[in-house]
Amino acid sequence: MSVNDRLTWIEAELALIREGQARGIPILGHCLGSQLISKALGGTVAPMPAKEIGWYTVRRNEDAESDRWLAGVPSEVEILIWHHDAFTLPPGASPLYSSAYCPDQAFVLGNTLATVAHVEVTASLLRDWLDIYGYDIAPISDSVQPIEDIRHSLDARVQHMHATLTDRLYEAWLSRVMTS
């Protein structure tokens, strides 16, 4: 699914995101949610030259805003990425991390956090996705890993991603929820 699909509810969702942002309400979006946030706040969303699916290393930005959101996160961490479209940063947004295939993997703008990657995924959910949506893996390329590679050490990889990145992102976002 893409934010650019002609679905009746998308415009209302974009308006709700703009209203929440204007009020300083913390907003969190993954994958389609990040596309909605980007588009609502002035970014664009378009298909990537090649989809990006698998376990990839992202590189953390080294700046003050990234330090506030990613305190304690190593400069590189492996995460699960599964997307066809990429967003551009809305005006005023700060990028958090990037991959070799997508320079803008995540951004923050005020109390809003958007990440195109699936840092929220659990091992069980990813197994289900691979069973249900495995057809999306083809064709295999530099930016699309084979299912066997994605399944390799899946439990440990998910646990490591949550411990090194996801939990810290959510803690930073939840601190904004608690103070709004």
Buried (B, 14 or more C-beta within 10 A) or exposed (E): EBBBEEEEEBEEBBEBBBEBBEEEBBBBBBBBBBBBBBBBBBBBBEEBEEBBBBBBEBBBBEEEBBEEBBEEBEEEBBBBBBBBBBBBBBEEBBBBBBBEBBEBBBBBBBBBBBBBBBBBBEBEEBBEBBEEEEEEBEEEEEBBBEBEEBBEEBEEBBEBBBEBBBBBBBEBBEBBEEEE
